Amino acid sequence: MKKLLTFAFILLTGAVLSACGSASADGSDEITIGYFPNINHVAGMVAEEKDLYSETLPDGTEVNYKYFPDGSAFMTAIETGEIEGGLVGPGPAMNHFASGAEVHIVAAGSKGGTVIMARNDSGIETPEDLAGKTFISPRVGCTHDVQFEAMMKDEYGLTSDRVDGEMKHVTGKPATYASMFETEKVDAATVPEPWASVIEEDGSGKVLVDTPDVAYGETLPAAVFVTSQELAENDPDKVQNIVDAHVKATEFIQNNPEEAKEIAIKKIKEITDQELSKSVIDNAWERIEFSYEVDEQVLQDFIDSSYDLGFLDEQQDLEGLVNKSFIE
């Protein structure tokens, strides 16, 4: 099964692929799967490396892979039919659903992996010290941003300058956080793995709040598998085949952690041109649980926090977002 590797890290440009279930040049069926080069998305890497979709999709199906820099770009690709499914953080999936996007979360990918880091020599020893400091997150209102800001507001009474609070907020790619610590451009970061472990290993920062103590740290899916409601309704067999491959990838990670780590190292280097050490991956792995099971109530609690923080204009009911029929 031919794999067309589309490096979408720089800009999501080029010809937009046809909508769900398009035909390739030779008339065979074609799908595109998306994911991020994050360790929470290892199921995507394993499925690609092991060619697991060839075991579940009909013979002759052509599988393409597209790599995304952020959740907004991924969700736009789902909504436009540029990709049929893939892994994304729960924050973008919920926010787009709340805004009217007809999407389904059909499985989880992993849980945990968010760490709050402080730059060495920043003067930050406890979360209370973040008043007046600058923190960075991948994107305004993303999963890691909401986890951090919910914890800070609920437990320490501190908010960001989005709502006239005491902490200054900037955004940037997690792979750059270590260098931003080294150049003293930011004081703290809410960091998805493996980038927290990169900071730990290079010594530019320290753990301020570890995964279990971050809001929703061990219960919220760090990655969810998303597809469009249209595809789920019009071609449920295809969605079942896609989800079956994702489940196989997750079970492979559970049963073969060392091989899965090597795959993660290889794929992250291919996509980002950054090679992570085995010690970084080992450390990051300890903060993550790989599971395809998804809990609707945790997602509802999380989006309630997003509303409370002002990321959403209206309180949202997520009924209809999660469709567990493909994993039951």
Helices and strands as residue ranges (DSSP letters): E 3-6, E 30-35, G 39-41, H 42-49, H 53-56, E 62-67, H 71-80, E 85-88, H 90-98, E 103-112, E 114-119, G 127-130, E 134-137, H 143-156, G 161-163, E 168-171, G 174-176, H 177-182, E 188-192, H 195-202, E 205-209, G 211-213, E 221-228, H 229-234, H 236-255, H 257-272, H 278-285, E 288-289, H 296-308, G 324-326
